[in-house]
């Protein structure tokens, strides 16, 4: 595995489209470096792994919060 990936390689590594990588970088959700021009982005595979881990933790926290609300309020009536 290369030490630095371009956006296309990072998208392939992560299993997402290039636009997802660009958006995550633009929102500062994904650690990256810009070289020269605006769209010349390089990423390390470990940064992509950290991005996934952070997303997993946030998703788990969201599920925990919803489960806690259901326990407090009871399940919704239909």
C-alpha positions, 0 to 999 in steps of 0.5 A, a space after each residue: 500500500 502506498 503511503 499517500 493516496 490521491 482522491 481516486 485511490 482513497 475512494 477505492 480504498 474506502 469503497 466510496 465515490 470520489 465526491 464523498 471523499 471531496 465532501 468529507 475533506 471540504 467539511 473537515 471531517 476527513 484529515 487530508 493535505 492539499 498540494 498546490 491547487 485546490 483539488 490536489 488532495 492527498 490522504 494516508 490510509 490510516 486517516 481513512 481508517 480513523 474516519 471510518 472509526 469516527 463514523 462508527 462511533 457517532 452512529 453507535 452513539 446515535 443508536 444508544 441515544 434513540 434506545 435510551 429515549 425509547 426506554 424513557 418514553 416507551 415505544 411509540 404507539 401506532 
